[in-house]
Amino acid sequence: MTDPAYRQVAAELRAAIERGDYPEGSVLPKLEEIAQTYGIAKQTAREAVAELENEGLVEPVRRRGTVVRPVPARQRLVRARQAFRDERGYYFDPAAQPWIALEQPTVSFGPAPRHIAPLLGNRPGEDVLIRDRLMGRPDTRQATQLATSYLPADLARGTRLAEADTGPGGIYDLLEQMGHGPLQWSESISAAMPTPREAEHLDLPRGVPLLRITRTTTSPAGIVLEVNDTRMSAEAFEIGYTLTRHPSAEAAT
């Protein structure tokens, strides 16, 4: 089924923003110009821009127009986490350990999103290896999360990292076998509104945001080898952890 015209135009504009054609703080073309460029009605152009506003990519600014929003700097909240391992390789959440890939992974080379490229040290529009997976429950086949890995192109091109089937242990075992281990990981947690594709895959009701876990994989020398962007329904999942008492927090007597 073909997407409505406004969604097709929104996808074109979204891709242009991710490529850096419209950098942060720049102004999108006026609705009349968008309509003329894509051969659509002005109302359709308005709906396309509204979709980007709902995603938080752009915002209307009085006397300027529709401005590309900057990716905000976030304060990082550290939480205790561990890396685990089973016969399939490394995993990071015991609750999600049984989940499997519901489809064959999609593997391609292309630019990383704006919030991922700086973590890899990439310039806007620079190619990386992109590995997309839809994960879910093996019994019900219900989708639970989208997990996308971004790896430097010069690291992955021509290796098994760029193949759909990376073999036992996945990309982390491959990276360690390639001499980049022992791997180290750090994570941050944030939220975002889903794209139409994300909402469709995860069956999200309108207005439900994504819970986003961004995991960075580094070598012992601190070289970034991969950034993993895991998205799931913020309505269906939450992050939990145990609080422990710091020595400064003595019990009241």
C-alpha atoms as an extended CHARMM CRD file, in Angstrom:
* protein
*
       253  EXT
         1         1  MET       CA              0.0000000000        0.0000000000        0.0000000000  PROA      1               0.0000000000
         2         2  THR       CA              1.3650000000        3.3850000000       -1.0250000000  PROA      2               0.0000000000
         3         3  ASP       CA              1.6960000000        6.0020000000        1.7020000000  PROA      3               0.0000000000
         4         4  PRO       CA             -0.4230000000        9.1680000000        1.3890000000  PROA      4               0.0000000000
         5         5  ALA       CA              1.2280000000       12.0280000000       -0.4890000000  PROA      5               0.0000000000
         6         6  TYR       CA              1.8530000000       14.0580000000        2.6710000000  PROA      6               0.0000000000
         7         7  ARG       CA              3.7500000000       11.1690000000        4.2440000000  PROA      7               0.0000000000
         8         8  GLN       CA              5.8600000000       10.6870000000        1.1260000000  PROA      8               0.0000000000
         9         9  VAL       CA              6.7800000000       14.3820000000        1.1650000000  PROA      9               0.0000000000
        10        10  ALA       CA              7.4380000000       14.2560000000        4.9160000000  PROA      10              0.0000000000
        11        11  ALA       CA              9.7880000000       11.3060000000        4.3130000000  PROA      11              0.0000000000
        12        12  GLU       CA             11.6680000000       13.3120000000        1.6520000000  PROA      12              0.0000000000
        13        13  LEU       CA             12.0280000000       16.3150000000        3.9510000000  PROA      13              0.0000000000
        14        14  ARG       CA             13.0240000000       14.1040000000        6.8740000000  PROA      14              0.0000000000
        15        15  ALA       CA             15.7480000000       12.4660000000        4.7890000000  PROA      15              0.0000000000
        16        16  ALA       CA             16.9960000000       15.9030000000        3.6750000000  PROA      16              0.0000000000
        17        17  ILE       CA             17.2660000000       17.0120000000        7.3190000000  PROA      17              0.0000000000
        18        18  GLU       CA             19.1470000000       13.8280000000        8.2640000000  PROA      18              0.0000000000
        19        19  ARG       CA             21.5600000000       14.3480000000        5.3450000000  PROA      19              0.0000000000
        20        20  GLY       CA             22.3070000000       17.8380000000        6.5680000000  PROA      20              0.0000000000
        21        21  ASP       CA             20.6770000000       19.5950000000        3.6010000000  PROA      21              0.0000000000
        22        22  TYR       CA             18.7620000000       21.5890000000        6.2040000000  PROA      22              0.0000000000
        23        23  PRO       CA             21.1370000000       21.9880000000        9.1790000000  PROA      23              0.0000000000
        24        24  GLU       CA             20.0590000000       22.8720000000       12.6890000000  PROA      24              0.0000000000
        25        25  GLY       CA             18.5300000000       26.3400000000       12.8620000000  PROA      25              0.0000000000
        26        26  SER       CA             17.8640000000       26.5330000000        9.1360000000  PROA      26              0.0000000000
        27        27  VAL       CA             14.4170000000       27.2510000000        7.7200000000  PROA      27              0.0000000000
        28        28  LEU       CA             12.4470000000       24.8350000000        5.5520000000  PROA      28              0.0000000000
        29        29  PRO       CA             10.9970000000       26.1500000000        2.2930000000  PROA      29              0.0000000000
        30        30  LYS       CA              7.6170000000       27.8630000000        2.5580000000  PROA      30              0.0000000000
        31        31  LEU       CA              4.5140000000       25.7620000000        2.0760000000  PROA      31              0.0000000000
        32        32  GLU       CA              3.9770000000       27.2450000000       -1.3860000000  PROA      32              0.0000000000
        33        33  GLU       CA              7.5100000000       26.2420000000       -2.3980000000  PROA      33              0.0000000000
        34        34  ILE       CA              7.1160000000       22.7210000000       -1.0220000000  PROA      34              0.0000000000
        35        35  ALA       CA              3.8160000000       22.3360000000       -2.8690000000  PROA      35              0.0000000000
        36        36  GLN       CA              5.3910000000       23.4980000000       -6.1320000000  PROA      36              0.0000000000
        37        37  THR       CA              8.4960000000       21.3180000000       -5.7270000000  PROA      37              0.0000000000
        38        38  TYR       CA              6.5360000000       18.1130000000       -5.1000000000  PROA      38              0.0000000000
        39        39  GLY       CA              3.4940000000       18.9020000000       -7.2360000000  PROA      39              0.0000000000
        40        40  ILE       CA              1.0340000000       18.7720000000       -4.3550000000  PROA      40              0.0000000000
        41        41  ALA       CA             -1.6200000000       21.0140000000       -2.8480000000  PROA      41              0.0000000000
        42        42  LYS       CA             -0.6480000000       23.5610000000       -0.2180000000  PROA      42              0.0000000000
        43        43  GLN       CA             -2.7950000000       21.7180000000        2.3500000000  PROA      43              0.0000000000
        44        44  THR       CA             -0.8780000000       18.4950000000        1.6390000000  PROA      44              0.0000000000
        45        45  ALA       CA              2.3910000000       20.3730000000        2.1630000000  PROA      45              0.0000000000
        46        46  ARG       CA              1.0180000000       21.7080000000        5.4640000000  PROA      46              0.0000000000
        47        47  GLU       CA              0.1830000000       18.1350000000        6.5870000000  PROA      47              0.0000000000
        48        48  ALA       CA              3.6950000000       16.9530000000        5.6670000000  PROA      48              0.0000000000
        49        49  VAL       CA              5.3260000000       19.6930000000        7.7310000000  PROA      49              0.0000000000
        50        50  ALA       CA              2.9090000000       19.0150000000       10.6000000000  PROA      50              0.0000000000
        51        51  GLU       CA              4.1110000000       15.4190000000       10.6720000000  PROA      51              0.0000000000
        52        52  LEU       CA              7.6970000000       16.6070000000       11.0980000000  PROA      52              0.0000000000
        53        53  GLU       CA              6.5380000000       18.9400000000       13.8850000000  PROA      53              0.0000000000
        54        54  ASN       CA              4.8480000000       16.0100000000       15.6560000000  PROA      54              0.0000000000
        55        55  GLU       CA              8.1490000000       14.1230000000       15.5010000000  PROA      55              0.0000000000
        56        56  GLY       CA             10.0020000000       17.0700000000       17.0330000000  PROA      56              0.0000000000
        57        57  LEU       CA             12.2740000000       17.5890000000       14.0010000000  PROA      57              0.0000000000
        58        58  VAL       CA             11.0540000000       21.1010000000       13.2330000000  PROA      58              0.0000000000
        59        59  GLU       CA              9.1300000000       23.8730000000       14.9520000000  PROA      59              0.0000000000
        60        60  PRO       CA              7.3180000000       26.9950000000       13.7780000000  PROA      60              0.0000000000
        61        61  VAL       CA              9.1080000000       30.2080000000       14.7250000000  PROA      61              0.0000000000
        62        62  ARG       CA              7.2620000000       33.5020000000       14.3950000000  PROA      62              0.0000000000
        63        63  ARG       CA              8.5470000000       35.7330000000       11.5940000000  PROA      63              0.0000000000
        64        64  ARG       CA             11.0150000000       33.0670000000       10.4710000000  PROA      64              0.0000000000
        65        65  GLY       CA              9.0580000000       30.0250000000        9.3710000000  PROA      65              0.0000000000
        66        66  THR       CA              9.5350000000       26.3280000000       10.0530000000  PROA      66              0.0000000000
        67        67  VAL       CA             12.9390000000       25.8920000000       11.6730000000  PROA      67              0.0000000000
        68        68  VAL       CA             14.9600000000       22.6730000000       12.0330000000  PROA      68              0.0000000000
        69        69  ARG       CA             15.2770000000       22.0300000000       15.7560000000  PROA      69              0.0000000000
        70        70  PRO       CA             18.7200000000       21.3760000000       17.2290000000  PROA      70              0.0000000000
        71        71  VAL       CA             19.3850000000       18.0310000000       18.8820000000  PROA      71              0.0000000000
        72        72  PRO       CA             19.3230000000       19.0900000000       22.5660000000  PROA      72              0.0000000000
        73        73  ALA       CA             22.1880000000       18.3490000000       24.9100000000  PROA      73              0.0000000000
        74        74  ARG       CA             21.0090000000       15.9600000000       27.6220000000  PROA      74              0.0000000000
        75        75  GLN       CA             22.1150000000       15.4980000000       31.1960000000  PROA      75              0.0000000000
        76        76  ARG       CA             23.1820000000       11.9010000000       31.5940000000  PROA      76              0.0000000000
        77        77  LEU       CA             21.7560000000        9.8430000000       34.4470000000  PROA      77              0.0000000000
        78        78  VAL       CA             24.0000000000        6.9050000000       35.3140000000  PROA      78              0.0000000000
        79        79  ARG       CA             22.3830000000        3.6170000000       36.2990000000  PROA      79              0.0000000000
        80        80  ALA       CA             23.9170000000        0.2700000000       37.2340000000  PROA      80              0.0000000000
        81        81  ARG       CA             23.9210000000       -2.1760000000       34.2990000000  PROA      81              0.0000000000
        82        82  GLN       CA             25.6750000000       -5.4230000000       33.3850000000  PROA      82              0.0000000000
        83        83  ALA       CA             26.4950000000       -7.3040000000       30.2180000000  PROA      83              0.0000000000
        84        84  PHE       CA             25.3070000000      -10.9330000000       30.1900000000  PROA      84              0.0000000000
        85        85  ARG       CA             25.9980000000      -13.8200000000       27.8470000000  PROA      85              0.0000000000
        86        86  ASP       CA             24.1720000000      -16.9350000000       26.6740000000  PROA      86              0.0000000000
        87        87  GLU       CA             24.6300000000      -19.3640000000       23.7870000000  PROA      87              0.0000000000
        88        88  ARG       CA             23.5280000000      -16.6540000000       21.3170000000  PROA      88              0.0000000000
        89        89  GLY       CA             26.0730000000      -14.0970000000       22.5180000000  PROA      89              0.0000000000
        90        90  TYR       CA             26.0030000000      -10.9220000000       24.6050000000  PROA      90              0.0000000000
        91        91  TYR       CA             22.7470000000       -9.3870000000       25.8620000000  PROA      91              0.0000000000
        92        92  PHE       CA             21.9980000000       -6.4850000000       28.2010000000  PROA      92              0.0000000000
        93        93  ASP       CA             18.5520000000       -7.0080000000       29.7180000000  PROA      93              0.0000000000
        94        94  PRO       CA             17.4700000000      -10.3100000000       31.3390000000  PROA      94              0.0000000000
        95        95  ALA       CA             13.7990000000       -9.4840000000       30.7130000000  PROA      95              0.0000000000
        96        96  ALA       CA             14.4610000000       -9.1550000000       26.9710000000  PROA      96              0.0000000000
        97        97  GLN       CA             16.8180000000      -12.1400000000       26.7320000000  PROA      97              0.0000000000
        98        98  PRO       CA             14.1790000000      -14.4960000000       25.2240000000  PROA      98              0.0000000000
        99        99  TRP       CA             13.2780000000      -12.0590000000       22.4160000000  PROA      99              0.0000000000
       100       100  ILE       CA             14.3030000000      -13.0310000000       18.9000000000  PROA      100             0.0000000000
       101       101  ALA       CA             14.5800000000      -11.3440000000       15.5000000000  PROA      101             0.0000000000
       102       102  LEU       CA             11.1470000000      -11.5660000000       13.8630000000  PROA      102             0.0000000000
       103       103  GLU       CA             12.5110000000      -10.8080000000       10.3990000000  PROA      103             0.0000000000
       104       104  GLN       CA             15.7980000000      -11.1290000000        8.5480000000  PROA      104             0.0000000000
       105       105  PRO       CA             18.0040000000       -8.1650000000        9.5370000000  PROA      105             0.0000000000
       106       106  THR       CA             18.1890000000       -5.3290000000        7.0170000000  PROA      106             0.0000000000
       107       107  VAL       CA             21.7880000000       -4.3940000000        6.2180000000  PROA      107             0.0000000000
       108       108  SER       CA             22.8010000000       -1.3230000000        4.2170000000  PROA      108             0.0000000000
       109       109  PHE       CA             25.2400000000        1.5620000000        3.9960000000  PROA      109             0.0000000000
       110       110  GLY       CA             23.9510000000        5.1000000000        4.4160000000  PROA      110             0.0000000000
       111       111  PRO       CA             24.1190000000        8.2290000000        6.6040000000  PROA      111             0.0000000000
       112       112  ALA       CA             23.5420000000        7.9430000000       10.3320000000  PROA      112             0.0000000000
       113       113  PRO       CA             20.7520000000        9.9970000000       11.9660000000  PROA      113             0.0000000000
       114       114  ARG       CA             21.6830000000       13.3780000000       13.4580000000  PROA      114             0.0000000000
       115       115  HSD       CA             21.7050000000       12.0890000000       17.0230000000  PROA      115             0.0000000000
       116       116  ILE       CA             23.9250000000        9.0960000000       16.1250000000  PROA      116             0.0000000000
       117       117  ALA       CA             26.5420000000       10.5980000000       13.7690000000  PROA      117             0.0000000000
       118       118  PRO       CA             28.3370000000       12.6650000000       16.4640000000  PROA      118             0.0000000000
       119       119  LEU       CA             28.6790000000        9.5880000000       18.6760000000  PROA      119             0.0000000000
       120       120  LEU       CA             30.5100000000        7.8380000000       15.8230000000  PROA      120             0.0000000000
       121       121  GLY       CA             32.5690000000       10.9300000000       15.0510000000  PROA      121             0.0000000000
       122       122  ASN       CA             30.9280000000       11.1890000000       11.6210000000  PROA      122             0.0000000000
       123       123  ARG       CA             30.1390000000       14.2210000000        9.5320000000  PROA      123             0.0000000000
       124       124  PRO       CA             26.4870000000       14.6960000000        8.4310000000  PROA      124             0.0000000000
       125       125  GLY       CA             25.7750000000       12.5510000000        5.3820000000  PROA      125             0.0000000000
       126       126  GLU       CA             28.8400000000       10.3110000000        5.8360000000  PROA      126             0.0000000000
       127       127  ASP       CA             28.1130000000        6.6230000000        5.2160000000  PROA      127             0.0000000000
       128       128  VAL       CA             28.0380000000        4.0410000000        8.0060000000  PROA      128             0.0000000000
       129       129  LEU       CA             26.9450000000        0.4180000000        8.1240000000  PROA      129             0.0000000000
       130       130  ILE       CA             23.3190000000        0.1860000000        9.2820000000  PROA      130             0.0000000000
       131       131  ARG       CA             21.9500000000       -3.0680000000       10.7060000000  PROA      131             0.0000000000
       132       132  ASP       CA             18.1910000000       -2.9630000000       11.4160000000  PROA      132             0.0000000000
       133       133  ARG       CA             16.4010000000       -5.6270000000       13.4400000000  PROA      133             0.0000000000
       134       134  LEU       CA             12.7930000000       -6.0480000000       14.5630000000  PROA      134             0.0000000000
       135       135  MET       CA             12.7450000000       -8.0080000000       17.8230000000  PROA      135             0.0000000000
       136       136  GLY       CA              9.8160000000       -9.7040000000       19.5020000000  PROA      136             0.0000000000
       137       137  ARG       CA              8.3870000000      -12.5300000000       21.5520000000  PROA      137             0.0000000000
       138       138  PRO       CA              8.9950000000      -15.9640000000       20.0070000000  PROA      138             0.0000000000
       139       139  ASP       CA              5.6530000000      -17.3970000000       21.1430000000  PROA      139             0.0000000000
       140       140  THR       CA              3.2560000000      -14.6370000000       20.0330000000  PROA      140             0.0000000000
       141       141  ARG       CA              5.4830000000      -13.0200000000       17.3510000000  PROA      141             0.0000000000
       142       142  GLN       CA              4.5420000000       -9.6700000000       18.8950000000  PROA      142             0.0000000000
       143       143  ALA       CA              7.0550000000       -6.9440000000       18.0800000000  PROA      143             0.0000000000
       144       144  THR       CA              8.6490000000       -5.4570000000       21.1890000000  PROA      144             0.0000000000
       145       145  GLN       CA             11.5560000000       -3.3410000000       19.9830000000  PROA      145             0.0000000000
       146       146  LEU       CA             13.4610000000       -1.9860000000       17.0120000000  PROA      146             0.0000000000
       147       147  ALA       CA             17.2310000000       -2.3000000000       17.3580000000  PROA      147             0.0000000000
       148       148  THR       CA             19.5100000000       -0.5370000000       14.8750000000  PROA      148             0.0000000000
       149       149  SER       CA             23.2850000000       -0.8130000000       14.9710000000  PROA      149             0.0000000000
       150       150  TYR       CA             25.5080000000        1.7960000000       13.3100000000  PROA      150             0.0000000000
       151       151  LEU       CA             29.1460000000        0.8910000000       12.6410000000  PROA      151             0.0000000000
       152       152  PRO       CA             31.9280000000        2.8980000000       10.9480000000  PROA      152             0.0000000000
       153       153  ALA       CA             31.9640000000        2.0730000000        7.2320000000  PROA      153             0.0000000000
       154       154  ASP       CA             35.7360000000        1.5910000000        7.0680000000  PROA      154             0.0000000000
       155       155  LEU       CA             35.5400000000       -0.9140000000        9.9320000000  PROA      155             0.0000000000
       156       156  ALA       CA             32.6970000000       -2.9780000000        8.4690000000  PROA      156             0.0000000000
       157       157  ARG       CA             32.9830000000       -2.8210000000        4.6790000000  PROA      157             0.0000000000
       158       158  GLY       CA             34.1240000000       -6.1060000000        3.1600000000  PROA      158             0.0000000000
       159       159  THR       CA             33.7830000000       -8.0360000000        6.4420000000  PROA      159             0.0000000000
       160       160  ARG       CA             31.1470000000      -10.3830000000        7.8270000000  PROA      160             0.0000000000
       161       161  LEU       CA             29.8350000000       -7.4420000000        9.8510000000  PROA      161             0.0000000000
       162       162  ALA       CA             28.1280000000       -6.2950000000        6.6320000000  PROA      162             0.0000000000
       163       163  GLU       CA             26.4140000000       -9.6580000000        6.0460000000  PROA      163             0.0000000000
       164       164  ALA       CA             22.8510000000      -10.4160000000        7.1780000000  PROA      164             0.0000000000
       165       165  ASP       CA             23.9890000000      -13.5620000000        9.0290000000  PROA      165             0.0000000000
       166       166  THR       CA             26.9440000000      -12.7210000000       11.2620000000  PROA      166             0.0000000000
       167       167  GLY       CA             27.0570000000      -16.1880000000       12.7800000000  PROA      167             0.0000000000
       168       168  PRO       CA             27.0580000000      -17.3050000000       16.4400000000  PROA      168             0.0000000000
       169       169  GLY       CA             27.6130000000      -14.4690000000       18.8790000000  PROA      169             0.0000000000
       170       170  GLY       CA             26.6170000000      -11.7490000000       16.4030000000  PROA      170             0.0000000000
       171       171  ILE       CA             28.5510000000       -8.5650000000       15.7400000000  PROA      171             0.0000000000
       172       172  TYR       CA             30.0600000000       -8.3480000000       19.2220000000  PROA      172             0.0000000000
       173       173  ASP       CA             31.7880000000      -11.7100000000       18.9370000000  PROA      173             0.0000000000
       174       174  LEU       CA             32.9700000000      -10.6860000000       15.4470000000  PROA      174             0.0000000000
       175       175  LEU       CA             34.3960000000       -7.4130000000       16.7390000000  PROA      175             0.0000000000
       176       176  GLU       CA             36.2980000000       -9.2310000000       19.4620000000  PROA      176             0.0000000000
       177       177  GLN       CA             37.5180000000      -11.8660000000       17.0000000000  PROA      177             0.0000000000
       178       178  MET       CA             38.7340000000       -8.9930000000       14.7870000000  PROA      178             0.0000000000
       179       179  GLY       CA             40.9690000000       -7.8700000000       17.6510000000  PROA      179             0.0000000000
       180       180  HSD       CA             38.8860000000       -4.9710000000       19.0060000000  PROA      180             0.0000000000
       181       181  GLY       CA             38.0570000000       -6.4970000000       22.4040000000  PROA      181             0.0000000000
       182       182  PRO       CA             37.4330000000       -6.8440000000       25.1760000000  PROA      182             0.0000000000
       183       183  LEU       CA             34.5000000000       -4.6190000000       24.3130000000  PROA      183             0.0000000000
       184       184  GLN       CA             33.1730000000       -1.9700000000       26.6630000000  PROA      184             0.0000000000
       185       185  TRP       CA             29.7080000000       -0.4260000000       26.7220000000  PROA      185             0.0000000000
       186       186  SER       CA             27.9360000000        2.6660000000       27.9940000000  PROA      186             0.0000000000
       187       187  GLU       CA             24.2740000000        3.6010000000       27.6910000000  PROA      187             0.0000000000
       188       188  SER       CA             21.9630000000        6.5820000000       27.8160000000  PROA      188             0.0000000000
       189       189  ILE       CA             18.1630000000        6.6470000000       27.9940000000  PROA      189             0.0000000000
       190       190  SER       CA             15.9310000000        9.2260000000       26.3490000000  PROA      190             0.0000000000
       191       191  ALA       CA             12.5260000000        9.5640000000       24.6950000000  PROA      191             0.0000000000
       192       192  ALA       CA             11.3870000000       10.5620000000       21.2090000000  PROA      192             0.0000000000
       193       193  MET       CA              8.2630000000       10.6200000000       19.0900000000  PROA      193             0.0000000000
       194       194  PRO       CA              8.2170000000        7.7510000000       16.5630000000  PROA      194             0.0000000000
       195       195  THR       CA              8.4570000000        8.0390000000       12.8220000000  PROA      195             0.0000000000
       196       196  PRO       CA              5.5220000000        6.4950000000       10.9070000000  PROA      196             0.0000000000
       197       197  ARG       CA              7.6610000000        3.4200000000       10.1800000000  PROA      197             0.0000000000
       198       198  GLU       CA              8.5230000000        2.9680000000       13.8670000000  PROA      198             0.0000000000
       199       199  ALA       CA              4.9050000000        3.4370000000       14.9280000000  PROA      199             0.0000000000
       200       200  GLU       CA              3.7640000000        0.8770000000       12.3510000000  PROA      200             0.0000000000
       201       201  HSD       CA              6.3210000000       -1.7840000000       13.2950000000  PROA      201             0.0000000000
       202       202  LEU       CA              5.6730000000       -1.4040000000       17.0300000000  PROA      202             0.0000000000
       203       203  ASP       CA              1.9090000000       -0.8940000000       16.6480000000  PROA      203             0.0000000000
       204       204  LEU       CA              2.0310000000        2.3670000000       18.6160000000  PROA      204             0.0000000000
       205       205  PRO       CA             -1.1490000000        4.3720000000       19.2000000000  PROA      205             0.0000000000
       206       206  ARG       CA             -0.9740000000        7.9850000000       18.0480000000  PROA      206             0.0000000000
       207       207  GLY       CA              0.8030000000       10.1920000000       20.5670000000  PROA      207             0.0000000000
       208       208  VAL       CA              2.7150000000        7.3820000000       22.3300000000  PROA      208             0.0000000000
       209       209  PRO       CA              6.4420000000        8.1830000000       22.4590000000  PROA      209             0.0000000000
       210       210  LEU       CA              9.3790000000        5.8650000000       22.1050000000  PROA      210             0.0000000000
       211       211  LEU       CA             11.6020000000        4.8130000000       24.9510000000  PROA      211             0.0000000000
       212       212  ARG       CA             15.0770000000        5.0510000000       23.4220000000  PROA      212             0.0000000000
       213       213  ILE       CA             18.1890000000        3.2860000000       24.7510000000  PROA      213             0.0000000000
       214       214  THR       CA             21.4090000000        4.3360000000       23.0220000000  PROA      214             0.0000000000
       215       215  ARG       CA             24.3160000000        1.9880000000       23.6770000000  PROA      215             0.0000000000
       216       216  THR       CA             27.8690000000        2.8560000000       22.6040000000  PROA      216             0.0000000000
       217       217  THR       CA             30.4010000000        0.0680000000       22.1000000000  PROA      217             0.0000000000
       218       218  THR       CA             34.0740000000        0.9660000000       22.4070000000  PROA      218             0.0000000000
       219       219  SER       CA             37.4430000000       -0.7690000000       22.2680000000  PROA      219             0.0000000000
       220       220  PRO       CA             39.7910000000       -0.7510000000       25.2860000000  PROA      220             0.0000000000
       221       221  ALA       CA             41.4530000000        2.2790000000       23.6500000000  PROA      221             0.0000000000
       222       222  GLY       CA             38.1370000000        4.1500000000       23.6590000000  PROA      222             0.0000000000
       223       223  ILE       CA             37.5310000000        3.8840000000       19.8880000000  PROA      223             0.0000000000
       224       224  VAL       CA             33.8010000000        3.8430000000       19.0770000000  PROA      224             0.0000000000
       225       225  LEU       CA             33.0210000000        0.6400000000       17.1990000000  PROA      225             0.0000000000
       226       226  GLU       CA             29.2160000000        0.6950000000       17.2120000000  PROA      226             0.0000000000
       227       227  VAL       CA             26.2520000000        2.7120000000       18.3680000000  PROA      227             0.0000000000
       228       228  ASN       CA             23.0580000000        0.7630000000       18.9760000000  PROA      228             0.0000000000
       229       229  ASP       CA             19.7200000000        2.5990000000       18.9420000000  PROA      229             0.0000000000
       230       230  THR       CA             17.0050000000        0.4940000000       20.6070000000  PROA      230             0.0000000000
       231       231  ARG       CA             13.4260000000        1.8130000000       20.5330000000  PROA      231             0.0000000000
       232       232  MET       CA             10.3350000000        0.4670000000       22.2630000000  PROA      232             0.0000000000
       233       233  SER       CA              6.9430000000        1.7090000000       23.3890000000  PROA      233             0.0000000000
       234       234  ALA       CA              7.1940000000        4.0710000000       26.3600000000  PROA      234             0.0000000000
       235       235  GLU       CA              3.6190000000        3.0820000000       27.1870000000  PROA      235             0.0000000000
       236       236  ALA       CA              4.4420000000       -0.6240000000       27.3820000000  PROA      236             0.0000000000
       237       237  PHE       CA              7.8970000000       -0.5750000000       28.9320000000  PROA      237             0.0000000000
       238       238  GLU       CA              9.7430000000        1.2790000000       31.6540000000  PROA      238             0.0000000000
       239       239  ILE       CA             13.3100000000        1.2180000000       32.9500000000  PROA      239             0.0000000000
       240       240  GLY       CA             13.6530000000       -0.0580000000       36.4990000000  PROA      240             0.0000000000
       241       241  TYR       CA             16.6230000000       -0.3120000000       38.8360000000  PROA      241             0.0000000000
       242       242  THR       CA             17.3840000000       -0.8050000000       42.4930000000  PROA      242             0.0000000000
       243       243  LEU       CA             18.4520000000        2.1250000000       44.6670000000  PROA      243             0.0000000000
       244       244  THR       CA             21.2010000000        1.4500000000       47.1680000000  PROA      244             0.0000000000
       245       245  ARG       CA             22.0850000000        3.6030000000       50.1480000000  PROA      245             0.0000000000
       246       246  HSD       CA             25.2090000000        5.7580000000       49.7440000000  PROA      246             0.0000000000
       247       247  PRO       CA             27.4210000000        6.0440000000       52.8860000000  PROA      247             0.0000000000
       248       248  SER       CA             26.3520000000        9.6990000000       53.1320000000  PROA      248             0.0000000000
       249       249  ALA       CA             22.7060000000        8.6420000000       53.5110000000  PROA      249             0.0000000000
       250       250  GLU       CA             22.7240000000        7.2550000000       57.0170000000  PROA      250             0.0000000000
       251       251  ALA       CA             19.4510000000        6.0390000000       58.4490000000  PROA      251             0.0000000000
       252       252  ALA       CA             17.6280000000        8.5540000000       60.6200000000  PROA      252             0.0000000000
       253       253  THR       CA             17.6080000000        7.6300000000       64.2950000000  PROA      253             0.0000000000
